[in-house]
Amino acid sequence: MRCFVIRGFGKKKDSEGQVIDFERVHRDLIAEAIKECNLMGDTTAEVLDAGSIHEDMFQLILQADIVICDITVHNANVFYELGVRHALRKKHTVLIKGNPSADVTPFDIAGGRYMPYPVANPGAALGDLVAAIRAGLAGARETDSPIFLTLPKLPEADVSSVDVLHLSFIEEVQLAAARSDKGWLRLLADDVMGERFERQGLKAIGRAQWKNAKDYEAAIATWEIVRGAAPYDLDANLALANLYERQFKQTGEATLLERSNLAIERVLARKPLPPTDRAEALALKGRNLKTLWRLAFSKLDTPEQRRARAIDVKAKLSYEAYRDAYKTDLNSFFPGIAAFQMGCILQSLAQSPGFANLFTHDRQRAAKQYVGVLKRDLATLQHVVRASIERAFTDGNDDDRVWAAISAADLVFLTEPLSVLQADPAIAAEAYRNAVPLGSFYWDAAKGQLELFAQLGIRADVAQAVITALDGPAAGVQSGRRHLVVFSGHTVDKANAPKPRFPSAAQQRARSLIEDALRGMKREDERITMLASAAPGADILALESCKPLGIETWLCLPMSRNAVADEVFKQYEDDWRNRFFDLVDAQSQERTYLMHSAAGLPRWLSARGMTPWSRGNRWMLRQAQAWGADRVTLLALWDRNELDPSTDGTAEMVRLARKAGMFLEIIDCGQLAGPAA
């Protein structure tokens, strides 16, 4: 979360001449509180050399998740900036005031709450300020702005209107999304924290984690950060409503579906709420009812058993929720196609004698009447939904057009004569193939609906033919627990190294130690995979050792093969460079992670205190966390120097692994520098 501080600079006097050192107040109180609350940000000092200070200042005041404002003395700039904040944002503004001060709080904010601190010892109030910040962020007060308190219908400024994403950041997210690189996207979610475009950046990352990488756990964490700063954020709540429902389907944990429902309620509580967004939220309510309904029969053995259990009032309620959502906005084709699909299912289930049990009075007559209305509604829906889909192709964004193409394929599947599709299932298969980005969240959603029809015996042979055509034959599943070994080790000593740590002459000894450690980690019920970089020294030895041991390797390169060679290997003997090339060239592209083609950091990170190698360390750890292995171990050839301050090497990898809760296996590098080596 970002913080912005409004205060005086240097030393200022109150109206009786008392001197207050605002730099000391910032150093001893404000900066420490920001650090304690895990916030990032500063005063306008962070943009003094960035062009128009007024434009940047206004943006920072608007974008900040919380503002701390010191009103100890009468300072025109401070009160002006505070007025800007109160006019733009409803809440999350914390006022502080030094005591004693001869300057009386101005009338316009005299009724507001402020936290006092002792001018002689500002740091003494640190605990109070930390508590005030946390209470401000978590508070349920509608507003702490006198403007919004007086004018409650005044709309709050849209933060996203000034969140301009850095081009190199957008490109990096797009590259990571295109590769479905879970670790890279998790790294980006770390690195964007504290940037001025943090919230919009997190949204871009969260969408890619959800829809491209299908890293639902990380996507939830990302969207929850967004919602933590803005509890009623529309994008965050719609995303979380979908993500928690998907997690519920995977785990069966009831609280997850309730979290989805609560996110939907937050969307519906927004005022005003455009019809398109209301229709989507109401449709998600129908979707959650449908999810509960499917749970009751999905694991039964035969279509007959599943159809009998599917005759449930939740199916009827789900259809009606979708239908009513579509009536809210006929341009929103999603609830329309969902209503049409559920209506077709109800029409099929109505052929079973038990269908009448869905009604309480005069059941047979009520069921017959319901089916008649349903038939007319489906005829109408088919034509209106088709028109909504066509409109989306013309007026929608890229995401809308993907869903519209999938919905058009759904109509082909449901409305083409069954005999035609049975004779040539490729008609439906090609409609989906042309619509769906394979391997994506979109295909998972489309396939899930086809699987539902197959489970209930509705056009089942056609549904299965489409799934087989797009998925191909089912891949064999390897047995055994998955054990991911992340390797990190010291580079070989350079020729002029003042103190030996890994002498070049100790290569064979190091190789033996690494191989022994890997053999000791192998278990009959586990499949070991190694993830490593390829620096000269222990990394290369570890990768070379895996082949004779039958261990699969994955390679992490923060920059291209040639860029790494130019940046790293020019200080080492040519043999290391040649071995690096041999390893990289022999490694399949499918098992090579690559961040950037050029050396250095992307431009959006150029001012940050990191190197490509320290970022590469964090990237590799994030890859490991996203791997889905049953066990993750860091195997490190390390000198056990806990005081090593570098973030580029093995000591930092050990620190990161400890923080991440990974298993650790240490090979003592001290065995290489002694006479026995």
Order of alpha helices (4+ residues) and beta strands (2+ residues): beta-beta-beta-alpha-alpha-beta-alpha-beta-alpha-beta-alpha-beta-alpha-alpha-alpha-alpha-alpha-alpha-alpha-alpha-alpha-alpha-alpha-alpha-alpha-alpha-alpha-alpha-alpha-alpha-beta-alpha-beta-alpha-beta-alpha-alpha-beta-alpha-beta-alpha-beta-alpha
